[in-house]
Amino acid sequence: MGKREGEEMKVKKLISGAAGIAGCIAGGMAVAAAVNKALARQEERHLTPPGKIIEVNGHKMHVYGEGARTKVTCVFLSGGGTIAPVYDFRPLYRRLSPYYRCVVVEKAGYGYSEISAKSRRLDVMLEETRRALILAGERGPYVLLPHSMSGLEAIYWAQKYPQEIKAIIGLDMAFPEAYEKAENAGKGIGLLRLAAMLGLHRLPLFSLAADDGLTEEEYAQAKLLAKRNFMNRCIAAETDIVYENAVLVGKSGLPEVPFLLFCSDGKEVADFWVELQRECAQKLQAELIELPCGHYIHHFKAEEIVSEIRKFLE
């Protein structure tokens, strides 16, 4: 065998070995994805939504209400990717529901709501939220409490249907300007989606559900929802289109409804976050309460937030 033939043989062996390794990896990924789907189907049977399941726009949405029906109905809107809003907001609405009607609407792909293939354009999501509230028997005008990304939906709602909104209380909420400054809202989504498909988020090193103030049963449900909802297609699609949604909201300016704004220290969000909150509060002539804590401020400062909300609404 000549030198050239020997080199060609080595190359062929390398290619064959690489193909074998690639095949093993692809096969392993296929098996992991199949196991993840099977586990998800089993876990689905153990989900017990505490609120109402409503059929909206061809898919099911979960709406949870707590507290007597009063002149004030507080509607909680979760931030992007929040696994289980009905449990995420519990530290806050449990303290508010003795005084006001509190309602959590879980968008498609969030909490107990069905994972849908419908568009995540802001106009679509808003109409689904409004319809779900009506079908659940909740009536406005509403006080909106948006966290993070859902600030866009809250502003858009007040722009489009101002008669339905009594006030907006921002829980470290996002404004359209935040997405003009940010460049990484969708960074890493592809890898996270792949991890979710393979079930890597099921590994013990990931902690996707917090047990803040939850009962043992509620925490168990939150963990099941974390396994089902982590970076599902609704959440990924909403992140993909967030810049377009921000442009839509930014076209009409800030709505003329009362605002109360709570702001984190910004360390978990962006270096411009606090200053932007201050600028928006000034434009809105709204009170801004800065809190020395992380982005999920309702986990850390629920007592203080409830006290200020009651002052604002009363």
C-alpha positions as CSV (number, residue, x, y, z in Angstrom):
1,M,0.0,0.0,0.0
2,G,1.4,3.4,-1.0
3,K,1.8,6.4,1.2
4,R,-1.1,8.2,-0.5
5,E,-3.4,5.2,-0.2
6,G,-2.5,4.9,3.5
7,E,-3.4,8.6,4.1
8,E,-6.7,8.2,2.3
9,M,-7.5,5.2,4.4
10,K,-6.8,7.2,7.6
11,V,-9.1,10.0,6.4
12,K,-11.8,7.5,5.6
13,K,-11.5,6.0,9.1
14,L,-11.6,9.4,10.7
15,I,-14.8,10.3,8.7
16,S,-16.3,6.9,9.6
17,G,-15.5,7.4,13.2
18,A,-16.9,11.0,13.3
19,A,-20.1,9.8,11.5
20,G,-20.4,7.0,14.1
21,I,-20.0,9.5,17.0
22,A,-22.5,11.9,15.3
23,G,-24.9,9.0,14.9
24,C,-24.6,8.0,18.5
25,I,-25.2,11.6,19.6
26,A,-28.2,12.0,17.4
27,G,-29.6,8.7,18.6
28,G,-29.0,9.7,22.2
29,M,-30.8,13.0,21.6
30,A,-33.7,11.3,20.0
31,V,-34.1,8.9,22.9
32,A,-33.8,11.7,25.5
33,A,-36.5,13.7,23.6
34,A,-38.8,10.7,23.5
35,V,-38.3,10.0,27.2
36,N,-39.0,13.7,28.0
37,K,-42.3,13.6,26.0
38,A,-43.4,10.4,27.7
39,L,-42.7,11.8,31.2
40,A,-44.5,15.0,30.3
41,R,-47.6,13.0,29.2
42,Q,-47.6,11.2,32.6
43,E,-47.1,14.4,34.6
44,E,-50.0,16.1,32.7
45,R,-52.4,13.7,34.4
46,H,-51.3,15.0,37.9
47,L,-51.9,18.6,37.2
48,T,-54.8,20.0,39.2
49,P,-55.6,23.7,38.3
50,P,-57.0,25.7,41.3
51,G,-58.9,28.1,39.0
52,K,-61.1,28.0,36.0
53,I,-60.1,26.5,32.6
54,I,-61.5,28.6,29.8
55,E,-61.6,27.9,26.1
56,V,-60.2,30.9,24.2
57,N,-59.0,31.2,20.6
58,G,-58.9,27.4,20.1
59,H,-56.9,26.6,23.3
60,K,-57.5,26.4,27.0
61,M,-56.4,29.1,29.5
62,H,-56.3,29.1,33.2
63,V,-57.8,32.0,35.2
64,Y,-57.5,32.0,39.0
65,G,-59.5,34.4,41.2
66,E,-59.4,35.1,44.9
67,G,-61.1,37.5,47.2
68,A,-64.6,39.0,47.3
69,R,-65.8,41.0,44.3
70,T,-65.3,44.6,45.1
71,K,-65.0,47.9,43.2
72,V,-61.3,47.0,42.5
73,T,-60.2,43.9,40.5
74,C,-56.5,43.5,40.4
75,V,-55.3,41.5,37.4
76,F,-51.8,40.0,37.6
77,L,-49.8,39.6,34.4
78,S,-46.6,37.5,34.5
79,G,-43.2,38.3,33.1
80,G,-41.7,36.4,30.2
81,G,-40.9,32.7,30.9
82,T,-42.5,32.6,34.4
83,I,-43.3,29.0,34.8
84,A,-46.4,29.1,37.0
85,P,-47.9,32.6,37.5
86,V,-50.6,31.4,39.8
87,Y,-47.9,30.3,42.3
88,D,-45.4,33.0,41.4
89,F,-47.7,35.8,42.4
90,R,-49.1,34.0,45.5
91,P,-47.0,36.0,48.1
92,L,-48.6,39.2,46.8
93,Y,-52.2,38.4,46.1
94,R,-52.6,36.4,49.3
95,R,-51.9,39.6,51.1
96,L,-54.1,41.7,48.8
97,S,-57.1,39.5,48.4
98,P,-58.6,40.3,51.8
99,Y,-59.1,43.9,50.4
100,Y,-59.5,43.5,46.7
101,R,-60.5,40.9,44.0
102,C,-57.3,39.4,42.7
103,V,-57.1,37.5,39.4
104,V,-54.2,35.8,37.7
105,V,-54.5,35.1,34.0
106,E,-52.1,32.5,32.7
107,K,-51.2,33.1,29.0
108,A,-50.9,30.1,26.6
109,G,-47.9,28.1,27.6
110,Y,-47.8,29.5,31.1
111,G,-49.0,27.7,34.3
112,Y,-51.9,25.4,33.7
113,S,-52.8,27.0,30.3
114,E,-52.4,24.9,27.2
115,I,-49.3,25.2,25.1
116,S,-50.6,26.7,21.8
117,A,-49.3,27.3,18.3
118,K,-51.2,30.6,18.0
119,S,-49.3,33.8,17.3
120,R,-47.7,35.6,20.3
121,R,-48.2,39.0,18.7
122,L,-49.3,41.5,21.4
123,D,-52.8,42.1,19.9
124,V,-53.5,38.3,19.9
125,M,-52.3,37.8,23.5
126,L,-54.3,40.9,24.7
127,E,-57.6,39.7,23.1
128,E,-57.0,36.2,24.7
129,T,-56.5,37.8,28.1
130,R,-59.6,40.0,27.8
131,R,-61.7,37.1,26.6
132,A,-60.5,34.8,29.3
133,L,-61.4,37.3,32.0
134,I,-64.9,37.8,30.6
135,L,-65.6,34.1,30.3
136,A,-64.3,33.5,33.8
137,G,-66.9,36.0,35.1
138,E,-64.4,38.8,36.0
139,R,-65.4,42.4,35.2
140,G,-63.5,45.6,34.9
141,P,-62.4,48.3,35.0
142,Y,-59.2,46.5,36.1
143,V,-56.1,47.5,38.0
144,L,-53.2,45.8,36.1
145,L,-50.2,44.5,37.9
146,P,-47.7,43.5,35.2
147,H,-44.3,42.0,36.0
148,S,-41.4,42.5,33.6
149,M,-42.2,41.8,29.9
150,S,-46.0,41.9,30.5
151,G,-45.5,45.7,31.0
152,L,-45.9,45.8,27.2
153,E,-49.3,44.1,27.3
154,A,-50.5,46.4,30.2
155,I,-49.5,49.6,28.3
156,Y,-51.0,48.3,25.1
157,W,-54.2,47.4,26.9
158,A,-54.5,50.9,28.4
159,Q,-53.7,52.4,25.0
160,K,-56.4,50.4,23.1
161,Y,-59.1,50.1,25.8
162,P,-58.5,53.0,28.3
163,Q,-62.0,52.6,29.7
164,E,-61.2,49.1,30.9
165,I,-58.1,50.1,32.9
166,K,-58.4,51.9,36.3
167,A,-54.7,52.0,37.0
168,I,-51.4,50.2,36.3
169,I,-49.1,49.1,39.1
170,G,-45.7,48.1,37.6
171,L,-43.8,45.3,39.3
172,D,-40.4,46.0,37.8
173,M,-42.3,46.2,34.5
174,A,-40.7,46.7,31.1
175,F,-41.3,49.7,29.0
176,P,-40.8,49.8,25.2
177,E,-37.7,51.8,25.6
178,A,-36.1,48.9,27.4
179,Y,-36.1,46.9,24.2
180,E,-34.5,49.7,22.3
181,K,-31.6,49.6,24.7
182,A,-31.4,45.8,25.1
183,E,-29.7,43.6,22.6
184,N,-30.0,40.2,24.2
185,A,-33.6,39.5,25.0
186,G,-33.6,36.5,22.7
187,K,-29.9,35.5,23.3
188,G,-29.5,31.8,23.9
189,I,-33.1,30.9,23.2
190,G,-32.2,28.2,20.7
191,L,-29.9,26.4,23.2
192,L,-32.6,26.7,25.9
193,R,-35.2,25.3,23.6
194,L,-32.9,22.3,22.8
195,A,-32.3,21.7,26.5
196,A,-36.0,21.7,27.1
197,M,-36.7,19.3,24.2
198,L,-34.0,16.9,25.6
199,G,-35.4,17.2,29.1
200,L,-32.1,18.6,30.5
201,H,-34.1,21.0,32.8
202,R,-35.2,17.9,34.7
203,L,-31.7,17.4,36.1
204,P,-31.4,18.0,39.9
205,L,-29.0,20.9,39.3
206,F,-31.8,23.0,37.9
207,S,-34.2,24.7,40.4
208,L,-37.1,26.2,38.3
209,A,-39.8,26.4,41.0
210,A,-39.6,28.5,44.2
211,D,-41.5,27.4,47.3
212,D,-42.1,30.9,48.7
213,G,-45.1,30.6,50.9
214,L,-46.5,27.5,49.1
215,T,-48.0,24.5,50.7
216,E,-46.4,21.1,50.0
217,E,-49.1,20.3,47.4
218,E,-48.7,23.7,45.7
219,Y,-45.0,23.3,45.5
220,A,-45.4,19.8,44.0
221,Q,-47.7,21.3,41.3
222,A,-45.2,24.2,40.7
223,K,-42.4,21.6,40.1
224,L,-44.6,19.7,37.6
225,L,-45.4,22.9,35.7
226,A,-41.7,23.7,35.6
227,K,-41.0,20.5,33.9
228,R,-43.8,21.0,31.4
229,N,-43.4,24.7,30.7
230,F,-39.7,25.4,30.7
231,M,-38.9,27.2,27.5
232,N,-41.9,25.8,25.6
233,R,-42.8,27.0,22.1
234,C,-45.2,29.7,23.4
235,I,-42.5,31.2,25.6
236,A,-39.9,31.0,22.9
237,A,-42.2,32.5,20.3
238,E,-43.1,35.4,22.7
239,T,-39.4,36.1,23.3
240,D,-38.7,36.0,19.5
241,I,-41.4,38.6,18.8
242,V,-40.8,40.9,21.8
243,Y,-38.9,43.6,19.8
244,E,-41.8,43.8,17.3
245,N,-44.3,44.0,20.2
246,A,-42.2,46.8,21.8
247,V,-42.3,48.8,18.6
248,L,-46.1,48.4,18.4
249,V,-46.5,49.8,21.9
250,G,-44.0,52.5,21.5
251,K,-45.8,54.0,18.5
252,S,-48.7,55.3,20.6
253,G,-46.7,56.7,23.6
254,L,-47.6,56.2,27.2
255,P,-51.3,55.9,28.2
256,E,-53.1,58.5,30.4
257,V,-54.0,56.2,33.3
258,P,-52.6,56.4,36.9
259,F,-49.4,54.5,37.4
260,L,-47.6,53.3,40.5
261,L,-44.1,51.9,39.8
262,F,-42.0,49.5,41.8
263,C,-38.4,49.0,40.7
264,S,-35.7,46.4,41.6
265,D,-32.0,47.3,41.9
266,G,-31.7,46.3,38.2
267,K,-28.8,44.0,38.8
268,E,-30.7,41.0,37.4
269,V,-32.0,42.9,34.4
270,A,-29.7,45.6,32.8
271,D,-27.3,48.4,33.8
272,F,-29.7,51.0,32.4
273,W,-32.8,49.5,34.1
274,V,-33.2,51.8,37.2
275,E,-32.5,55.0,35.3
276,L,-35.0,54.0,32.6
277,Q,-37.6,53.4,35.3
278,R,-36.9,56.9,36.7
279,E,-37.3,58.5,33.3
280,C,-40.6,56.7,32.6
281,A,-41.9,57.6,36.1
282,Q,-41.1,61.2,35.4
283,K,-42.9,61.2,32.0
284,L,-45.9,59.5,33.6
285,Q,-45.8,61.8,36.7
286,A,-45.9,58.6,38.7
287,E,-44.5,57.6,42.0
288,L,-41.5,55.3,41.7
289,I,-40.6,53.1,44.7
290,E,-37.1,51.6,44.4
291,L,-36.5,48.4,46.2
292,P,-33.1,46.9,47.0
293,C,-33.8,43.4,45.7
294,G,-33.9,41.2,42.6
295,H,-36.2,41.3,39.6
296,Y,-38.9,39.2,41.1
297,I,-39.7,41.9,43.6
298,H,-42.9,40.4,44.8
299,H,-41.0,37.5,46.2
300,F,-38.7,39.7,48.3
301,K,-40.8,42.7,49.3
302,A,-44.4,41.6,49.3
303,E,-45.3,43.3,52.6
304,E,-43.9,46.6,51.5
305,I,-45.5,46.4,48.1
306,V,-48.9,45.6,49.5
307,S,-48.8,48.5,51.9
308,E,-48.0,50.9,49.1
309,I,-50.6,49.5,46.8
310,R,-53.3,49.9,49.4
311,K,-52.3,53.6,49.9
312,F,-52.4,54.1,46.2
313,L,-55.8,52.5,45.6
314,E,-57.5,54.0,48.6
